[in-house]
Amino acid sequence: MKSAYDIVKAPILTEKSYDYIAHRVYTFEVAKTANKIEIAKAVEEIFGVKVQSVHTVNKLGKIKRQGRYEGRRPSTKKAYVKLTNESKGIELFDGIAQ
């Protein structure tokens, strides 16, 4: 059984994610094997909020070159988590977005 902290790896803090905070949507980097139900339960457990919906995006790693050799950066998975209207906000993001 994976813990909630194994599923939700880190918050994603970009200009685009700051715009979504006003609409109660928060962005996280999550484990590639996690599904939407596991992500919702993990966010509810860690932050004590109620999740309305989860949207996920698989991001393929960029190709990088070192001389004549080429490889890829690691692929990641992002989750956009929308909270219900009754739920309180996530304090980690609320201090930044103000």
N, C-alpha and C positions, 0 to 999 in steps of 0.2 A: 504494500500500500504506500503510495507516494504521499508525502506531507504537502501541506498547502504551500510551503516555501520552496518545495521542489518544482511545483507547477508554475507559480508566479516568480519569475527570476528578477525582474527589475522594472521600474517605471520608465517610460519613454518621455523625455522632456524636450520637445521641439516646438517650433512656432505653430505648427499645425495642431499639435496636441493641446497647446494653450488655448487655441480658438475653440476647441471642443469642450473645454471645462465649463464654459458658460452654459452649455446644453446638457450638462451632467454626464458627459462621456469622458472616460479616463482610458489612457493607453498604457499597456504593459507588454513587456517581452515575456513570453511564456515558453514552456517546454514544447518541443516539436511534436511530442506524442500525445499531448493533452487535448481533450475534446472540449466543446463549449460548456457542457454540464460540469465537468471537473474544474474548469476555469471559474465559472460562476460560484461554485461552492468554495473554492479557495479564496476568492476575493471577499466573499461574505465572512469567512472565518478569520481572515487576517485583519480586515478593516472594520468589521462589525456593521456592514451596510446591507441593503437589500438590492439585488441585481435584477434589472428588468430584462435586458437582453445582452448577448455577446456576439460580436462579429470578429472573425479571425482572418488573417492574411498571412500566407506563406511567402517569405521574401528570399529569393535565390541570391546566394553570395556573388559578389562581383568578381570578375576575372582580373587577376593581377599578374604582372610579369616581373621577373627578375632576370635580366639578360635574355637568354634564349629560352628560359624555362617559364612556364606559366602554370598558375594554380588558381584556386578559388578561395575567397574568404568564406567563413562558415555561413551556412544558410540559417535564417532565424524565422520565428513565428511571432506575429504581433496579435494582440487582442484588444479590440475596442469594447469597453464595458460600459453599458448605459445603466444608470441607477434609477430607481423609482422616484417619484416626486416626494413621497413621504420620507424617504431615507435621508439621513444626514450626508454631507459631503465627505470626501476623503481629505483629512487634514494635511497630508503630505503635499497635495496639489493645491489646496486652497490658499496656503500661505504664499505660494509662488505666483498664482494667477491674479492676485489682487493688485 
